[in-house]
Every structure is written in C-alpha cells, then in structure tokens.
Amino acid sequence: MKKPFVKESRARWIWSTEQTHLSTENHSPSHYEVRRFRRTFELDSTRDISLHAAVTADSRYILYCNGTLVSRGPAKGDVEHRFYSTADLTPHLRTGKNVMAALIMDFSKVACHPPELGAPCWSINHSGGFLLESDGPLELSTGKAWKIQVDQAFSFHNEGCPHGGFVGYFERFDTAAEPAGWTLPDFDDSGWDSASELYPPVRIEDYRDAPSPYGLVEAIVPLLDESEPLRFKSVFLPGGGEAPAKWQQWIGGVPVTVPANSRVEIILDAGALQSGFPVLATSGGKSAKVQMMYAEGLRLPWSVEDANILGRGIDTTNVSTMNSSEQAGWTLDRRGTLAGWFDEITLSGGEHAYEPFHWRTFQFVKLTVETSVEPLTIQPLTYRFTAYPFQKNYAFQCSDDFFQSLEKISWHTFRLCTHETFEDCPYYEQMQYSGDSQITSLIALAATGDARLTKQALYQFSWSLRPEGITECRYPATLPVVIPSWSLHYILMIADYFDYTGDTQTIRDLLPCIRSILDWFDRHKDETGLPAKLPHWNTVDWSPRWDRGCPPGWDRGPTCIISSQYLRALRVAAKFDKSTSHYAEEAKAVAQKINDLFWNEKRGLYEDCPGGPDASQYGNAWAVHSGAATPERAARAMDAALENRELDPASFFGMYFVVRALEDCGQYSRFPQLLGRWQEMIDCGFSTWAEDITYWRSLCHAWSAFPAIEFLRGVLGVKPGKPGFEEILVQPQPLHLYSASGKVPTPHGAVSSAWKIENGVFSIATTAPAGVPLRIILPDGSVHRTTTGTFNGTCAI
C-alpha cells in the first residue's frame, strides 16, 4: 500500500452526529461510548483485485471484512503519536456485495481511577474517532459514505476484584441489543445514520498548524498473535469437588444443556496462566445470564496446614496497597476460593457467540449460569491465546532439570507480559514501566532477536519527558508518575538495545533525552555532590522491609543505590556522547563519593545512606555493578549480600542486579544460590513467576523471568562483543553443571554452542555466522579468536 494519510488523502476522521463538541443525545448505556461502523461496496470480480486499509481509532477498534476479523488496534501510543496499522483485506473479498465493518470503543469520557478502574490507564485519548484509508479501485476511505450506529449492547462495571488495578472496566453485554449479523454484507443498515466527518488525517511529519489533534505514525510493532481456539484442561466445582460427568464431557467437546430456571457454577482450569480471548457460544436460554470470572490462582487461608500455599504468612504491610491484613495466600489447591473481575452476558435466545472486546488473563475461569424461562445449550468454552508475536529463536538444554523448568516458566512469563507494549503484569495493570522493561527488553533481545518492541518502548519513554527534564516511570499512561530511579534504568535499557542492534540512528534520536535526565539528577545534588532527597516516588526495589520500595534515608540525603545507578548511567552517556568529557569526569567523581560516603570498612559492606546503619543486598549489588567498588571491596560486599542475614533482602527485580554484580566481580558461580524462591513457586505448581517475594498480588511479572537471560548470556555465554554483534562473544559459565547446549539469535544468524565437562576437562564446540569475528573466552580465562564460523576447544577446569 502506498504511504497513507498524506495531504491529498480523502479519508476523514469520523464519528456519530454529536461529533466531539456537541451534547450527546444518543449514547451508549454506560461509561464508554461504543460505535459500530459499516461501508458496503460491490465487486464484479475479485480477480486481480487488491485491497488494503490503513486504520486507526480513538480509542480502540476491531475491523472486519465480510464478517472476518482482520485487525485490532491501534497499538498503544498517545494523541500526538497515534499509531496506525495496515490490514490486507484481499483474501476476504468476494464477488458481489462486500462490507468493511468496525467496532470502536471510546474511553475518552472516563478517567482511570483505581481501584474503581474507570478507563484503561494505558489509553491516552482525545475523543471518539475512526479513521481508515483504503487503496484499490474503489474509494472506501472513511467519510460520509460510512454508516454508523450508537451501540446499546455494551455496559461496563468494576466489580469482583479486591486487589485494584489499571486495566479498565469489564463488560456486561446484552445480546438482545446487538444487531445480529451486522458485520456481514447482507445486513440491512438502511436505518443507520451517515457518519459525521471530524477532521482530516495528519501524519506526524506534516504536523504544523494542524486541524487535527492526532499525529499519525506507522506502527512500529506488528499485530498480536491470536491462536486457534484452545480447550481448558479440566473442570471442577467450587470448593474442589468433582464436576458432574456432563461437564467433564463438555470440556472434551460435547455441548451441555442447562435446564430452565436453574443455576450452575463450575470452575475451569486452563492448566497454566493464559492471556487471551475467551469464546462463549450458546443457543436458546432466553433471558439467561452467563458470568465468566477470571483469576490467576485460587486463595486459601494460611491457617490451612495441609495446603500448598505460596508465601505462607509473609508480612505484606510495607508493599501492599490494599490487602496488608489479608490472611490468605495464592494456591492451586482446588479447595481455594476464586475472586476476580468478570464479564457477564445476558442472552436473548437463539444462537450467539461472545468474546470480550479486550483480552483477559486467567488460569481459572468460574462460569456461573442462571437460566430463566428456557433451557440454555452451551458449547465448550474455549479461548484464543494472544501475545506479541515473539518467536522462540533460542534453544537451551543443560544437565540440571531445575534449570530446564526455570527456562520454560521464564519464557511463558515473558510472553504473557508482552503485548502491544512491555507490561509489568497482564492481570492488574498491563502498564509499561521503564524499570521493569529493562529486564523484559533484554529477554526479548537475547532470546528472540526481535528489537521492535524495545525500539517502540524507547521512543515512548522519550515522549513522556516532562518539562522539568525527567521521564515518566510508565508510558503510555494517563496517571502521571515519576520514579527517578526508573529514568536511570531507561538509560541502561537504551545501552542494552544498542549492544544488540548497533542502531546508531535511534541512539542519536534519544541522546537529548539522556542528557535531559542526567541534567535533572545533576540539578538535584546536595552538598555531598550526589543526587539527594529527590522529589517524586523514590522506589528502587520491593524489599518487604522498605516503605513502598523506597530505601532507608532517601528523604534525608543521598542513597547508595540511586547514586550508583546514576554512576552507571553517566558511564553509558560517556560512551554515547562524544561531544563532551563531562560525563566521564563526573563518573569518576561520583564513584569516589560513593566509596567515601557509603563504604563501612569495619562491616565490609556499603550502607544504604551515609552513616548507616541500614544496608541491603540491593545497595551492595549496585555499588559493585556501577563500577564504584574496587575488586577487594566488591568481593567483600557480595559476600555480605549473600551471607549477612541482617541485610534488607532484594526482591525478584533487585535479584537480577545482584546477579549482575556477582558477574561483575567474578562470582557468577554463586548465582544458583539465589534461586530458592523460584523453586518455591515451582513446588507450588505455578506456571509463571510472581511479582515480589511477599507474593501479595500478581502471579505473573516479567522482571522475575530474568533466569532466561542467565541461561543464554551466562551459561551458554553468548552476547555481543561489539554493538550489533559486529563481534560475537562466547564466554560460557559452567556453574554447577556438567553440560549445556543451545542456540542464540544474532542479527547475522544463530550461534550454536555446546559444552561439557568430563574428567576435569571442559570442551566446547561453537558454530557462528562465517565472516563475523568470534571471540571465545574459556573458563580458564584463555581467549581464542576466529572468523571461520567454527570453534572447538578444551581447557582444564
């Protein structure tokens, strides 16, 4: 398709008759405004016909062609950067009458307001609108020729979940108010209104004194994967009882009929946590109601002694926002209770197929059926898995079954936290945070070789830059929040992206943002010469001993953690910005001040604030990872971090940087000592990694999936030797293993490597793209180089 939405475009943003500035007389029944659009057209033949459509909306759209769903979107952005995607409609065309149809949901009139929910926090909106430009022989772009109906079937609610969130209202859907067959060509839309035109499209590069609020940008990322319908693994009754035989047969494919004037509750288990669209197909059952309630897991009181409960009795007072007094934990024990958000469908009889507008997250779904005057026949409930279309372009095998389980669960956790953006968690927030994304992005780069989601995130955080000079901690987002530490993680995420891609243009684009962030920290120094008493939310890690993640002393002066993160960001800037020596000189000065203010020689560790006494695993890890610590101090600091039980513990996020510090000081072999909590989650049977070590909320959080990084960059040892893999480095770390093998993607092709240890001899065979310099560092420290694409070597171990 040619470049859409140029100045000559005939497409127009469209909406219903009230447009964007008039009082709404005819509106949706609740909260969001929902509209249905149609455009019919005739084709004498489909031979040699090609039809594509560039499409976007405010706030969200689903596009159909002749009844087939062809596109969802737009990808999350903001008003100034409104992404559009291009859909190929050609395979769905037919001779005779055709139709394009779109369902649009407008969130703009509702604010995000957790825990009451409101609109999704990630959706930045202006007002309802729909825009499409087509190519081909017919002019089908959005304008007055499109028909529109104000929807009356959707309403929305926030009932059901005690843990709060940012994901937006859940649905109540009345099938009697849905125009049956409205996405099909032969539907009669003669009673629908003509669309009202709002404003012309404007591409962001053409944005001057524009008559439109939107700057249109071609989507950086592809559409999400959507699988074929998948079945649930098992079914049981609330309380754990065995479901009747007909429901056992139902999940196997046999429809079930619920008698009139009856009520049924069953719970379905997908076997693992999923993100996807549940699909409910029914017939009959006039006035019946069906509710689908979604949950990551079940909950049991910690007092149930014979139950396998995650994190039994851990105090959540300092980390939880809304359930610190709760006396229950997560479990897969079927005696547990299920609580969560739900969708509810009211049926009008006849045949219906329902799926929610937005994907849901669940392992368990409680299905509640209440029939009225007619029996209701229900087809087996299925779901279509959806996530960013990452391909598992790596392989990893090793001699430790525990590591194999870690790898499998880490990949699944990562996938569930990657959709149109990186996400902290798929159930509660679905928000892209820069601190979280540093880890998730590195998994994407190392395991898939697909850098598009990372590139999008880097630009999006630069769009969030405040006038004061620092980025938001999450973006896109309508509730603005700054975590100063997260802006430093953003700079480190840029460095990882450059290492894996060598993309100098993106670095040039982002360098002003890097300078602005570091200038903000420079302006917030105190008399010590370090950033101190910073405004905003000073969370750095979710240690359960800290108040909402803020390290001791943050409000009194400088902290070891943020000072060390600032140091590492300065060193990144020094590499990127060759126009000045300021960053390198500042880094030297900051490193010295960190040692002067935070090192306690007697205790052999770095304290979190000047004069102590507080000290943490995370603080010592960052003093080492920043490069501030001398080799002797680094070794002592990491001994303290792993052995001194008085130190405040790192959470799952912080543990990643503890591992980085171990690697930096030559103690990477101690990494497996940190994995006890991952074993705990495996022992409880969970399919994903939890958010933090108190297990108070999310059971799926991508930062906890960092072991995937260790297996590829550590155990196999494959990482960029130079930016963009212009040199490939292979530096395997055997740990406690006696064999490992696998492959890792690079821009030049895959690197395959296998090593083993027999009779005190380490041997390795590596295959890499020919012609690319390959540097191998064996466990004995010996360095070998080749450009032939193959290496076989041994050393004593």
C-alpha positions in Angstrom: 0.0 0.0 0.0 1.3 3.5 -0.8 2.0 5.9 2.0 -1.3 6.7 3.6 -2.7 9.8 5.2 -0.7 12.3 3.1 -2.1 15.8 2.4 -4.1 14.6 -0.6 -5.9 11.9 1.4 -9.7 11.8 1.0 -10.0 9.9 4.3 -11.5 11.8 7.3 -11.8 11.0 11.0 -15.5 10.1 11.5 -17.9 9.7 14.4 -21.6 9.9 15.2 -23.8 13.0 14.8 -22.8 14.7 18.0 -19.2 14.7 16.8 -16.7 15.8 19.5 -18.1 19.1 20.7 -21.9 18.7 21.0 -24.0 17.3 23.7 -24.7 13.6 23.3 -28.4 12.8 22.9 -28.0 9.2 21.9 -25.2 7.5 23.7 -24.0 4.1 25.0 -25.8 2.8 28.1 -22.7 3.1 30.4 -19.3 4.7 30.8 -17.5 4.2 27.5 -19.0 5.3 24.2 -19.2 2.4 21.7 -20.0 2.8 18.0 -20.5 0.4 15.0 -19.4 1.5 11.5 -20.2 -0.1 8.1 -19.2 0.6 4.5 -20.6 -1.6 1.8 -19.2 -1.9 -1.8 -19.8 -4.0 -4.9 -17.2 -6.0 -6.8 -17.9 -7.5 -10.2 -15.0 -9.8 -9.8 -12.2 -10.4 -7.3 -9.7 -11.3 -9.9 -6.7 -9.1 -9.9 -8.2 -7.1 -7.0 -6.1 -6.0 -4.1 -7.4 -4.1 -1.2 -5.5 -2.8 1.8 -6.6 -0.4 4.5 -4.5 1.8 6.9 -6.6 2.1 10.0 -6.6 3.6 13.5 -9.1 4.9 16.0 -9.6 6.7 19.3 -9.7 4.8 21.5 -9.7 1.2 20.1 -11.1 -0.6 17.1 -11.8 -4.1 15.7 -12.0 -4.2 11.9 -13.9 -6.8 10.0 -14.2 -7.7 6.3 -17.2 -9.7 5.3 -17.6 -10.9 8.9 -14.0 -11.9 9.4 -11.9 -10.1 12.0 -8.8 -8.7 10.2 -7.3 -6.2 12.6 -7.3 -4.9 16.2 -5.7 -1.8 17.4 -4.3 0.8 17.4 -1.1 -0.1 19.2 -0.7 1.8 22.4 0.5 5.3 21.9 -0.6 8.8 22.8 -2.6 11.6 21.0 0.4 13.2 19.3 1.7 9.8 18.3 -1.4 7.9 17.1 -0.2 4.6 15.6 -1.9 3.1 12.5 -1.6 -0.4 11.1 -2.2 -1.7 7.6 -4.6 -4.6 7.1 -4.8 -6.8 4.0 -8.5 -7.3 3.1 -7.8 -9.1 -0.2 -8.2 -12.7 1.0 -11.7 -11.9 2.4 -13.2 -10.3 -0.7 -16.0 -11.9 -2.7 -17.9 -11.2 -6.0 -20.9 -9.1 -5.4 -21.7 -7.2 -2.2 -18.9 -6.7 0.3 -18.6 -4.8 3.6 -16.0 -3.4 5.9 -17.3 -3.1 9.5 -15.7 -1.7 12.6 -16.5 -1.7 16.3 -15.0 1.3 18.1 -14.7 1.8 21.8 -14.1 5.4 23.1 -12.6 5.7 26.5 -12.1 9.4 26.5 -15.1 10.4 28.6 -14.0 8.2 31.5 -10.9 8.7 33.7 -8.7 5.9 35.1 -9.4 5.7 38.8 -8.1 2.6 40.6 -9.2 0.7 42.4 -12.6 1.7 40.9 -10.9 1.1 37.5 -12.5 3.5 35.0 -10.7 3.7 31.7 -7.5 1.7 31.0 -4.6 3.7 32.3 -2.6 2.9 29.2 -5.1 4.5 26.8 -4.3 8.2 26.2 -7.3 9.7 24.3 -8.7 12.8 22.9 -12.3 11.9 21.8 -14.0 9.2 19.9 -13.0 8.8 16.3 -12.3 6.3 13.5 -10.0 6.7 10.5 -9.4 4.4 7.6 -7.7 4.9 4.2 -8.1 2.2 1.5 -6.2 1.6 -1.7 -7.6 -0.3 -4.7 -10.1 0.7 -7.5 -12.8 2.0 -5.1 -12.8 4.9 -2.8 -13.6 3.3 0.6 -11.9 5.7 3.0 -13.8 6.9 6.0 -16.2 9.7 5.3 -19.9 10.4 5.0 -20.5 7.3 2.9 -19.9 5.2 6.0 -22.9 4.3 8.2 -22.9 4.4 12.0 -24.9 3.1 14.9 -24.6 4.0 18.5 -24.2 0.7 20.4 -26.7 -0.2 23.2 -25.4 -3.7 23.9 -22.3 -2.9 26.0 -22.2 -1.6 29.5 -19.3 -1.8 32.0 -18.5 -2.5 35.6 -15.7 -2.7 38.1 -17.0 -5.4 40.4 -15.2 -8.5 41.6 -11.5 -7.9 42.3 -10.1 -6.9 45.7 -6.6 -6.1 44.5 -7.2 -2.9 42.4 -5.7 -2.3 39.0 -5.5 -0.1 35.9 -6.9 -2.3 33.2 -10.3 -0.7 32.7 -13.9 -1.7 33.2 -15.1 -5.2 32.5 -18.2 -5.9 30.4 -21.9 -6.5 30.7 -23.2 -7.4 27.3 -26.9 -7.7 26.3 -27.2 -9.8 23.1 -30.8 -8.5 22.5 -29.3 -5.1 21.8 -26.7 -6.3 19.4 -27.7 -6.0 15.7 -27.4 -9.6 14.6 -25.1 -10.1 11.6 -24.0 -6.5 11.5 -20.5 -7.4 10.2 -21.9 -9.3 7.2 -22.6 -7.9 3.7 -26.4 -8.5 3.6 -27.2 -6.8 6.9 -29.7 -4.0 6.4 -28.1 -0.8 7.6 -30.7 1.5 6.0 -31.8 2.7 9.4 -28.3 3.7 10.4 -27.1 7.3 10.3 -24.5 8.6 8.0 -21.1 9.2 9.7 -20.1 12.8 10.6 -16.7 14.0 9.5 -14.4 15.4 12.2 -11.1 16.4 10.7 -8.5 15.3 8.1 -5.7 13.0 8.8 -2.2 14.5 9.5 1.0 12.5 9.6 3.3 13.5 12.4 6.0 14.7 9.9 3.4 17.0 8.4 2.1 18.3 11.7 2.2 22.1 11.5 -0.8 24.3 12.4 -2.9 21.1 12.1 -6.7 20.9 12.1 -6.4 17.5 13.9 -5.2 16.6 17.4 -3.5 13.4 16.1 0.0 13.0 14.7 -0.3 9.7 12.7 2.7 7.3 13.0 3.1 4.0 11.2 3.0 1.2 13.8 6.5 0.1 14.9 5.3 -3.3 16.2 3.2 -6.0 14.4 -0.3 -7.1 15.3 -0.6 -9.6 18.1 -0.7 -13.3 17.7 -4.1 -14.9 18.1 -4.2 -18.7 18.3 -6.8 -21.1 17.1 -9.4 -21.9 19.8 -7.9 -23.8 22.8 -9.7 -26.0 25.3 -9.5 -25.9 29.0 -7.6 -28.8 30.7 -10.1 -29.6 33.5 -13.3 -28.6 35.3 -14.3 -28.8 39.0 -16.9 -27.4 41.4 -16.3 -24.5 43.7 -14.7 -25.9 46.9 -12.8 -28.5 44.9 -15.5 -31.1 44.3 -15.6 -33.2 41.2 -17.7 -31.8 38.4 -20.6 -33.9 37.1 -19.9 -36.2 34.1 -21.7 -34.0 31.6 -19.3 -31.1 32.5 -16.3 -33.4 32.2 -17.6 -34.3 28.7 -18.3 -30.7 28.0 -14.7 -29.6 28.1 -13.9 -32.5 25.9 -16.2 -31.2 23.2 -19.7 -32.2 24.0 -22.3 -29.3 24.4 -24.2 -29.2 27.7 -27.7 -28.0 28.3 -28.6 -26.2 31.5 -32.4 -26.6 32.4 -34.7 -23.6 32.6 -35.0 -21.8 35.9 -31.7 -23.2 37.3 -28.3 -22.0 38.5 -24.9 -23.7 37.9 -21.4 -22.8 39.0 -18.3 -24.6 37.7 -14.6 -23.6 37.6 -12.4 -24.3 34.5 -8.6 -24.7 34.7 -6.5 -23.9 31.7 -3.6 -25.8 33.2 -1.4 -22.7 33.1 -1.8 -18.9 33.2 -3.0 -17.6 29.8 -3.8 -14.2 28.2 -6.4 -14.5 25.5 -10.0 -14.1 24.4 -12.5 -16.5 26.0 -15.1 -17.6 23.4 -18.6 -18.5 24.6 -21.1 -19.9 22.1 -24.7 -20.5 23.1 -28.2 -21.3 21.8 -31.5 -20.8 23.4 -31.7 -19.6 27.0 -33.8 -16.5 26.6 -33.1 -14.1 29.5 -30.4 -16.3 30.8 -27.2 -14.8 32.3 -23.7 -16.2 32.0 -20.8 -14.8 34.0 -17.2 -15.6 33.4 -14.9 -14.6 36.3 -11.1 -14.6 35.7 -8.4 -15.4 38.2 -4.6 -16.1 38.1 -5.0 -18.6 41.0 -7.1 -19.6 44.0 -6.7 -18.3 47.5 -6.7 -20.2 50.8 -6.2 -19.0 54.4 -2.6 -19.6 55.6 -4.2 -21.5 58.6 -5.0 -24.4 56.3 -2.0 -26.5 57.3 -2.2 -29.3 54.8 -2.4 -27.0 51.8 0.4 -25.9 49.4 0.2 -22.1 49.7 2.7 -19.7 48.2 4.4 -17.5 50.7 2.7 -18.7 53.8 2.2 -15.8 56.3 4.7 -13.3 54.9 4.0 -9.7 56.2 2.9 -7.5 53.3 2.3 -4.3 55.2 5.1 -2.3 53.5 4.4 -3.4 50.0 0.7 -4.0 49.6 -1.6 -1.1 48.8 -4.9 -2.7 49.7 -4.7 -6.1 51.4 -2.0 -6.0 54.0 -4.3 -7.5 56.6 -5.3 -10.4 54.4 -4.8 -13.8 55.9 -4.8 -15.8 52.7 -2.2 -16.8 50.0 -2.1 -18.0 46.5 -2.6 -21.7 45.8 -3.6 -24.2 43.1 -5.4 -26.3 45.7 -8.9 -26.6 44.4 -10.4 -26.0 47.9 -9.4 -22.4 47.4 -11.8 -19.6 46.6 -11.8 -17.7 43.3 -12.2 -13.9 43.1 -11.6 -11.7 40.2 -13.1 -9.4 37.6 -15.8 -10.8 35.3 -17.7 -10.4 32.1 -21.4 -11.0 32.1 -23.7 -11.8 29.1 -27.5 -11.5 29.1 -28.9 -13.8 26.4 -31.9 -13.2 24.2 -32.4 -16.7 22.9 -31.3 -18.0 19.5 -27.6 -18.6 18.7 -24.9 -16.3 19.9 -21.1 -16.2 20.1 -19.5 -13.8 22.6 -15.9 -12.8 23.3 -14.8 -9.7 25.3 -13.5 -6.6 23.4 -10.2 -6.8 25.2 -8.2 -10.0 26.0 -8.3 -11.4 29.5 -5.8 -13.1 31.8 -6.6 -16.3 33.6 -5.7 -19.8 34.6 -9.1 -20.3 36.3 -12.5 -19.2 35.0 -15.6 -19.5 37.1 -18.6 -20.0 34.9 -21.9 -19.0 36.5 -25.1 -19.8 34.6 -28.5 -18.6 35.6 -31.3 -19.6 33.3 -34.9 -18.3 33.1 -37.8 -19.5 31.0 -35.8 -21.5 28.5 -33.0 -24.1 28.8 -29.6 -23.0 27.6 -27.2 -25.0 25.5 -23.6 -24.1 25.9 -20.8 -25.1 23.5 -17.5 -25.9 25.3 -15.8 -22.7 26.4 -12.6 -22.1 24.6 -10.1 -19.3 24.4 -7.6 -17.9 21.8 -4.2 -17.2 23.2 -2.9 -13.8 22.3 0.5 -12.1 22.9 3.2 -10.2 21.0 4.3 -12.5 18.1 7.7 -13.2 19.6 9.4 -16.3 18.2 11.4 -18.5 20.4 14.6 -18.2 18.4 16.8 -19.7 21.1 17.3 -23.2 22.5 18.7 -24.2 25.8 19.4 -27.6 27.3 21.5 -28.5 30.3 22.2 -31.2 32.9 20.0 -29.7 35.6 16.2 -30.4 35.5 15.6 -27.4 37.7 17.2 -25.1 35.2 15.1 -26.6 32.5 12.0 -25.8 34.5 13.3 -22.3 35.1 13.8 -21.8 31.4 10.3 -23.0 30.4 8.4 -20.9 33.0 10.6 -17.8 32.3 9.7 -17.9 28.6 5.9 -18.3 29.4 6.1 -15.4 31.9 7.8 -13.3 29.4 5.3 -14.0 26.7 2.3 -13.1 29.0 3.9 -9.8 29.8 4.4 -8.7 26.1 1.5 -7.5 24.1 1.4 -4.1 22.3 4.0 -2.9 24.8 6.1 -4.5 27.5 3.9 -5.0 30.5 4.6 -5.2 34.2 1.8 -7.8 34.7 -1.0 -8.9 32.4 -3.8 -9.2 35.0 -3.8 -6.0 37.1 -2.1 -3.2 35.2 -0.8 -4.0 31.7 1.4 -1.0 32.0 4.8 -0.4 30.5 7.3 0.7 33.2 10.9 1.6 32.3 12.5 -0.2 35.2 10.6 -3.4 34.5 11.2 -3.1 30.8 15.0 -3.0 31.2 14.8 -6.7 32.1 11.9 -7.7 29.8 13.6 -5.9 26.9 16.8 -7.8 27.4 15.0 -11.1 27.4 13.4 -10.1 24.1 16.7 -9.1 22.5 18.7 -12.1 23.8 16.0 -14.8 23.2 14.2 -13.6 20.1 16.4 -11.2 18.2 13.3 -9.1 17.7 14.1 -5.5 18.7 10.8 -3.8 17.6 9.0 -3.8 21.0 12.2 -2.4 22.6 12.6 0.3 20.0 8.9 1.3 20.5 9.4 1.5 24.2 12.5 3.6 24.0 10.7 6.2 21.8 7.6 6.1 24.0 9.5 6.9 27.2 11.2 9.8 25.4 7.7 11.1 24.5 6.9 11.1 28.3 9.8 13.6 29.1 8.5 16.3 31.5 9.3 19.9 31.2 11.4 19.5 34.4 13.6 17.2 32.4 12.8 13.7 33.6 10.7 10.9 32.1 7.6 9.3 33.5 8.1 5.9 35.0 5.3 4.3 32.9 4.1 5.2 29.5 1.7 5.4 27.8 -0.3 6.3 30.9 -3.0 8.8 31.8 -2.0 8.8 35.5 1.4 10.5 35.5 4.1 9.2 37.9 7.8 9.7 38.1 10.2 7.3 39.7 13.6 8.9 39.4 15.4 5.6 39.5 13.3 4.3 36.6 14.6 7.1 34.4 18.2 5.8 35.0 17.0 2.2 34.2 15.7 3.7 30.9 19.2 4.9 30.0 20.6 1.4 30.8 17.8 -0.1 28.6 19.0 2.1 25.7 22.5 0.8 26.2 21.3 -2.8 26.0 19.4 -2.0 22.8 22.5 -0.5 21.2 24.6 -3.5 22.2 22.2 -5.9 20.5 21.3 -3.8 17.4 24.1 -1.3 16.7 21.3 1.1 15.8 23.1 4.5 15.9 20.2 6.5 14.5 17.9 5.6 17.4 20.7 6.5 19.8 21.1 9.9 18.1 17.3 10.4 18.4 17.3 9.5 22.2 20.5 11.3 23.2 18.8 14.6 24.0 16.5 12.6 26.4 19.6 11.0 28.1 21.2 14.4 28.5 18.0 15.8 30.0 17.6 13.0 32.6 21.2 13.3 33.7 20.9 17.1 33.9 17.9 16.6 36.2 19.9 14.5 38.5 22.8 16.9 38.4 20.4 19.7 39.5 19.2 17.7 42.4 22.5 17.2 44.1 23.2 18.3 47.7 26.4 19.4 49.3 27.8 15.9 49.0 27.8 16.2 45.3 25.3 13.3 44.9 21.6 13.3 44.0 19.7 13.6 47.3 16.2 14.0 48.7 14.8 13.6 45.2 11.2 14.6 44.5 8.6 12.1 43.4 8.4 8.4 44.3 11.8 7.1 45.2 11.1 3.4 44.9 14.0 1.3 43.8 13.0 -2.3 44.7 10.3 -4.1 46.5 12.2 -5.2 49.6 9.5 -6.0 52.2 11.3 -4.1 54.9 11.1 -0.8 53.0 8.1 1.6 52.7 6.6 1.0 49.2 10.1 0.3 47.7 11.9 3.4 49.0 15.3 2.7 50.5 16.1 4.0 54.0 17.3 7.6 54.1 16.0 8.6 50.7 14.3 11.7 52.2 17.4 12.7 54.3 20.2 12.7 51.7 21.8 10.7 49.0 21.4 6.9 48.8 24.0 4.3 47.7 21.5 2.8 45.3 20.4 5.8 43.4 24.0 7.3 43.4 25.3 4.0 42.0 22.6 3.9 39.3 23.4 7.5 38.4 27.1 6.5 38.1 26.3 3.7 35.7 24.1 5.9 33.6 26.8 8.5 33.4 29.2 5.9 32.0 26.6 5.0 29.4 26.3 8.6 28.4 30.0 9.0 28.2 30.1 6.2 25.5 27.2 7.7 23.6 28.0 11.4 23.7 31.5 12.1 22.3 30.9 15.8 22.2 31.9 16.3 25.9 34.1 14.8 28.5 31.7 15.9 31.3 30.0 12.6 31.8 33.3 10.6 32.2 34.7 13.2 34.6 31.5 13.3 36.6 31.5 9.5 36.8 35.0 9.5 38.3 33.9 12.0 40.9 30.7 10.2 41.8 32.5 6.8 42.1 34.8 8.3 44.7 32.0 9.9 46.6 30.1 6.6 46.8 33.1 5.0 48.4 33.6 7.9 50.8 30.0 8.1 52.0 28.7 4.6 51.9 31.6 2.1 52.5 31.9 0.8 56.0 35.3 -0.8 56.3 34.5 -2.5 59.7 31.3 -4.1 58.4 32.8 -4.9 54.9 29.8 -3.5 53.0 28.1 -0.5 51.6 25.5 1.1 53.7 22.3 2.5 52.1 22.7 6.0 53.5 25.7 7.9 54.9 26.5 6.8 58.4 24.2 3.7 58.2 23.2 1.5 59.9 20.8 0.3 57.1 22.3 -1.9 54.5 20.8 -4.1 51.8 21.5 -6.7 49.2 20.4 -4.3 46.5 22.6 -1.5 47.7 25.7 -3.6 47.8 24.9 -5.1 44.4 24.6 -1.6 42.8 27.8 -0.3 44.4 29.5 -3.2 42.6 27.5 -3.2 39.4 28.1 0.6 39.0 31.9 0.0 39.0 32.4 2.1 42.1 33.7 -0.7 44.2 37.4 -1.8 44.0 37.9 -5.5 43.3 38.6 -6.1 47.0 35.6 -4.2 48.2 33.4 -5.8 45.6 34.3 -9.3 46.8 33.5 -8.3 50.4 30.3 -6.5 49.5 29.0 -9.5 47.6 30.0 -11.9 50.4 27.8 -9.7 52.7 25.0 -9.5 50.2 24.7 -13.3 50.1 25.7 -14.3 53.7 24.7 -11.4 56.0 21.1 -12.1 57.0 20.8 -8.6 58.6 20.8 -7.0 55.2 17.4 -6.0 53.7 16.6 -8.6 51.1 16.3 -7.9 47.4 13.0 -8.7 45.7 12.8 -10.5 42.4 13.5 -7.3 40.5 16.5 -6.5 42.6 17.8 -10.0 42.4 18.6 -9.5 38.8 21.1 -6.8 39.7 22.5 -8.9 42.5 23.4 -11.5 39.7 24.9 -8.7 37.6 27.1 -7.7 40.5 28.2 -11.3 41.0 29.1 -11.5 37.4 31.0 -8.2 37.6 33.2 -9.3 40.4 33.9 -12.8 39.1 31.5 -14.6 41.5 28.9 -15.7 38.9 29.1 -19.3 40.1 27.1 -18.2 43.2 24.0 -17.3 41.0 22.2 -20.6 41.7 22.2 -19.8 45.5 19.7 -17.0 44.8 17.0 -19.2 43.2 15.3 -20.7 46.3 12.1 -18.6 45.8 11.8 -19.8 42.2 12.0 -23.3 43.5 9.2 -22.4 45.9 6.9 -21.3 43.0 7.7 -24.4 41.1 6.9 -26.6 44.1 3.5 -24.8 44.4 2.8 -25.7 40.7 2.6 -22.2 39.2 3.3 -21.7 35.5 4.6 -18.1 35.8 6.8 -16.1 38.2 5.2 -13.8 40.8 5.7 -10.1 41.2 7.6 -9.9 44.5 8.8 -12.0 47.4 5.8 -11.4 49.6 3.5 -12.8 46.8 0.8 -10.2 47.7 -0.6 -9.6 44.2 0.5 -10.6 40.7 1.4 -14.1 39.9 3.0 -13.1 36.6 5.6 -10.4 36.4 8.2 -10.3 33.6 11.1 -9.0 35.7 11.1 -12.3 37.6 11.8 -14.1 34.3 15.4 -12.9 34.2 16.8 -16.5 34.5 16.2 -16.8 30.8 18.9 -14.1 30.3 21.3 -16.0 32.5 21.0 -19.2 30.5 21.8 -17.5 27.2 24.2 -14.8 28.2 25.7 -16.7 31.2 25.6 -20.5 30.9 25.9 -20.5 27.1 27.8 -17.2 27.3 26.6 -15.7 24.0 26.4 -12.0 24.0 27.5 -9.0 21.8 31.3 -8.5 21.8 30.7 -5.2 19.9 27.5 -3.3 19.2 25.2 -5.1 16.8 27.2 -8.3 17.2 29.9 -7.0 14.9 31.9 -9.2 17.2 30.3 -12.3 18.8 31.4 -13.1 22.3 31.1 -16.6 23.7 32.1 -16.8 27.4 30.4 -19.9 29.0 29.9 -20.1 32.7 29.6 -23.7 33.8 28.2 -23.0 37.3 27.4 -26.4 38.9 26.5 -28.0 35.5 28.4 -30.7 33.6 26.8 -30.0 30.2 24.8 -27.3 28.3 23.9 -26.7 24.7 21.7 -24.4 22.7 21.5 -21.6 20.2 21.1 -17.8 20.5 19.9 -15.4 17.7 22.0 -12.5 16.4 21.4 -10.1 13.5 23.9 -12.2 11.4 22.3 -15.6 12.2 22.2 -18.0 15.0 25.1 -19.0 17.2 25.0 -22.7 18.3 27.2 -23.8 21.2 27.6 -27.0 23.2 29.9 -27.7 26.1 30.5 -30.5 28.6 32.9 -31.3 31.4 34.4 -34.8 31.6 37.3 -35.9 33.8 38.2 -32.4 34.7 38.3 -31.2 31.1 36.0 -28.6 29.7 35.3 -29.0 25.9 33.2 -26.7 23.7 32.0 -26.7 20.1 30.6 -23.5 18.7 29.2 -22.6 15.3 28.6 -19.0 14.4 27.9 -17.0 11.1 31.0 -17.2 9.0 32.9 -14.0 8.5 31.8 -12.4 11.8 34.6 -12.1 14.3 34.1 -14.7 17.1 35.8 -14.3 20.4 35.7 -17.2 22.8 36.8 -16.9 26.5 37.1 -20.3 28.1 36.6 -20.9 31.9 40.4 -20.9 32.4 40.5 -17.3 31.0 42.1 -18.2 27.7 41.0 -16.1 24.8 40.5 -17.5 21.3 39.5 -15.7 18.1 38.3 -16.8 14.7 36.3 -15.6 11.7 35.7 -19.1 10.2 32.4 -19.5 12.0 33.5 -22.6 14.0 35.5 -23.2 17.1 36.3 -26.4 19.0 38.4 -26.1 22.1 39.3 -27.6 25.5 40.7 -26.4 28.8 41.3 -27.8 32.3 38.6 -27.0 34.8 
